[in-house]
Amino acid sequence: MKPLLPIACAAALLCALPAWACTPEEATQKREELAGLVTQLTEQNPQKAKEINDELQGMDLGTASKDLPDKCQLIDQRIKELKQAEKKAE
């Protein structure tokens, strides 16, 4: 019975993973946050926006949807990358 306990726990955790994925509403909210950040950066200073874009082009944006199947995690990663590019462009 004891060898079955870890297997049962692992199975329970794996079945619960989809429940932790973000909802479409959360993904939409995060997309809007990302779009708002991009808009804010580009409206304030077009030259800085170009510098940020150049910095993003130079970054290795290797995180793809296959690496982060949860859309919220992927969008959060893009927001983080955008903020890093903004700091480097300053």
C-alpha positions as CSV (number, residue, x, y, z in Angstrom):
1,M,0.0,0.0,0.0
2,K,2.8,2.4,0.8
3,P,4.3,2.3,-2.8
4,L,0.9,3.3,-4.1
5,L,0.7,6.4,-2.0
6,P,3.3,8.5,-3.9
7,I,1.8,7.4,-7.2
8,A,-1.6,8.4,-6.0
9,C,-0.3,11.8,-4.8
10,A,1.5,12.4,-8.1
11,A,-1.6,11.5,-10.1
12,A,-3.7,13.9,-8.0
13,L,-1.3,16.7,-8.5
14,L,-1.2,16.1,-12.3
15,C,-4.9,16.1,-12.5
16,A,-5.1,19.4,-10.6
17,L,-2.7,21.2,-12.9
18,P,-5.3,22.3,-15.5
19,A,-7.2,24.0,-12.6
20,W,-4.2,26.2,-12.0
21,A,-4.0,27.4,-15.6
22,C,-5.3,30.9,-16.1
23,T,-8.8,31.5,-17.3
24,P,-9.5,33.3,-20.6
25,E,-10.6,36.3,-18.6
26,E,-7.2,36.4,-16.8
27,A,-5.3,36.0,-20.1
28,T,-7.4,38.9,-21.6
29,Q,-6.6,41.1,-18.6
30,K,-2.9,40.4,-18.9
31,R,-2.9,41.0,-22.6
32,E,-4.6,44.4,-21.9
33,E,-1.9,45.1,-19.3
34,L,0.8,44.3,-21.8
35,A,-0.8,46.5,-24.5
36,G,-1.3,49.3,-22.0
37,L,2.4,49.2,-21.1
38,V,3.5,49.2,-24.7
39,T,1.1,52.1,-25.5
40,Q,2.3,54.1,-22.4
41,L,6.0,53.6,-23.4
42,T,5.4,54.6,-27.0
43,E,3.2,57.6,-26.4
44,Q,5.5,59.2,-23.8
45,N,8.6,59.2,-26.0
46,P,8.7,57.9,-29.5
47,Q,12.5,57.9,-29.5
48,K,12.6,55.8,-26.4
49,A,10.0,53.5,-27.9
50,K,12.3,52.9,-30.8
51,E,15.3,52.3,-28.4
52,I,13.1,49.8,-26.4
53,N,12.1,48.1,-29.7
54,D,15.7,47.9,-30.7
55,E,16.6,46.4,-27.3
56,L,13.8,43.8,-27.6
57,Q,15.0,42.9,-31.1
58,G,18.5,42.2,-29.6
59,M,17.2,40.1,-26.7
60,D,16.9,36.4,-27.0
61,L,13.1,36.0,-26.6
62,G,13.4,32.3,-26.6
63,T,10.4,31.7,-24.4
64,A,7.7,30.3,-26.6
65,S,4.2,29.0,-26.0
66,K,5.6,25.5,-26.1
67,D,7.8,26.4,-23.1
68,L,5.1,28.0,-21.1
69,P,1.7,26.5,-22.1
70,D,-0.1,28.7,-19.6
71,K,-1.0,31.9,-21.5
72,C,-0.7,34.0,-18.3
73,Q,2.8,32.9,-17.7
74,L,3.8,33.6,-21.3
75,I,2.3,37.1,-21.1
76,D,3.9,37.8,-17.7
77,Q,7.2,36.8,-19.3
78,R,6.7,39.2,-22.2
79,I,5.9,42.0,-19.7
80,K,9.1,41.2,-17.8
81,E,11.1,41.2,-21.0
82,L,9.6,44.6,-22.0
83,K,10.4,46.1,-18.7
84,Q,14.0,44.8,-18.9
85,A,14.3,46.3,-22.4
86,E,13.0,49.6,-21.0
87,K,15.6,49.7,-18.3
88,K,18.4,48.9,-20.7
89,A,17.2,51.7,-23.1
90,E,17.4,54.3,-20.3
